[in-house]
């Protein structure tokens, strides 16, 4: 299954073949076998790559951003987050 997904992914990027027709034909066949709509995936995936790391425009999951001032007003919390993993290892 993973191998098929890689082939379909490369077809969506146009990297499977030099021919766009071959890329779309193979990509459609592979994505259909995986029950993933090829052309809508190709469009949304291209949009994802054009906005990667843009927290406002990327379409993938983006974790909630904490306000920087939160850590300014709670300096003890910042120290605790650095020390806590060491305490867990020490308790072992």
Residue pairs with C-beta under 8 A, 6 or more apart in sequence:
1 34
4 30
4 33
4 34
5 30
5 34
7 16
7 26
7 30
8 26
8 27
8 30
8 31
8 34
8 36
8 38
9 45
10 16
11 17
11 23
11 24
11 26
11 27
11 30
11 38
12 23
12 27
12 38
12 41
12 42
12 45
12 46
14 20
14 23
15 23
16 22
16 23
16 26
16 27
17 23
17 26
24 38
24 39
27 38
27 42
28 38
28 39
30 38
31 37
31 38
31 41
32 38
44 59
47 59
48 58
48 59
48 60
51 57
51 58
51 59
52 58
55 62
55 65
71 77
71 78
